[in-house]
Amino acid sequence: STYTLYSSNAPRRFRVFRVDGVMTAAGAAADTVVVNNASNAITNTVDLSTLADQETFTCATINDVYWQVNKGGSLNVVTASAALCTLYIHCLWIA
């Protein structure tokens, strides 16, 4: 599933510098999550299949080629299977 935060309508330029998550249910086979700038991955794809309910995780990598979302840009979260987690996407406004 794709969860769109901004679809060609980001209000201003910003940079994603950290992504944390909290599992809201136990992970199952093939559960993954990745944060994208349009269709380009900002974070590594996190394998959630072995994580337990209430367990936390941090994305291990941030791709500095795609971490900046321009004004009018797109930001989305893509999950595979039935990944159940809450994400905290830390961003910094860029002038």
C-alpha positions in Angstrom: 0.0 0.0 0.0 1.1 3.6 -0.6 0.3 6.3 1.9 0.6 9.7 0.4 1.6 12.6 2.7 2.2 15.1 -0.1 1.2 14.4 -3.7 2.9 17.2 -5.8 1.7 19.6 -3.1 4.4 19.9 -0.4 3.9 23.4 1.1 7.7 24.2 1.1 11.1 22.6 0.7 12.2 20.3 3.5 14.7 17.6 4.2 14.0 14.3 5.9 16.8 13.5 8.3 15.4 10.6 10.4 12.6 8.1 10.4 11.5 6.2 13.5 8.7 3.7 13.9 6.7 1.9 16.5 5.0 -1.4 15.8 1.3 -1.4 16.5 1.0 -5.2 15.9 3.5 -8.0 15.5 5.1 -8.2 12.1 4.4 -11.0 9.7 6.1 -12.5 6.7 7.0 -9.9 4.0 6.0 -6.9 6.1 8.2 -4.0 5.0 8.1 -0.2 5.0 10.1 2.5 3.0 9.8 6.3 2.8 9.9 7.8 -0.7 10.5 11.2 -2.4 8.0 10.6 -5.3 9.1 7.2 -6.5 12.7 7.4 -5.1 13.6 5.8 -1.8 14.7 8.2 0.9 15.2 5.4 3.5 16.3 1.8 3.3 13.4 -0.7 3.2 12.9 -1.9 6.7 12.0 -5.6 7.3 9.2 -5.6 9.9 8.6 -9.4 9.8 10.5 -10.2 13.0 9.4 -7.2 15.1 7.0 -7.6 18.0 4.0 -5.3 18.9 5.3 -2.1 20.6 8.9 -2.7 19.4 10.6 0.4 17.9 12.9 0.8 15.0 14.9 3.5 13.2 15.6 3.4 9.4 19.3 2.6 9.1 20.0 4.8 6.1 18.9 8.1 4.6 19.7 8.6 0.9 21.1 12.1 0.6 20.3 12.2 -3.1 16.6 12.1 -2.4 16.2 13.3 1.2 15.2 16.8 0.1 11.6 17.3 -1.0 11.0 20.5 -2.9 8.1 22.8 -2.7 5.3 21.1 -4.7 7.0 17.7 -4.3 5.7 14.4 -3.2 6.4 12.3 0.0 4.9 8.9 0.5 5.3 5.7 2.6 5.1 2.4 0.9 4.3 -0.8 2.8 4.3 -4.4 1.7 1.9 -7.0 3.1 0.0 -5.7 6.1 2.7 -3.8 7.9 1.2 -2.2 11.0 3.3 0.6 12.4 3.3 4.3 13.2 6.1 6.3 11.6 7.7 9.4 12.9 9.3 11.3 9.9 11.6 14.0 11.2 12.0 16.9 8.8 13.8 20.2 8.7 12.3 23.2 6.7 14.8 24.5 4.1 14.8 28.2 3.2 
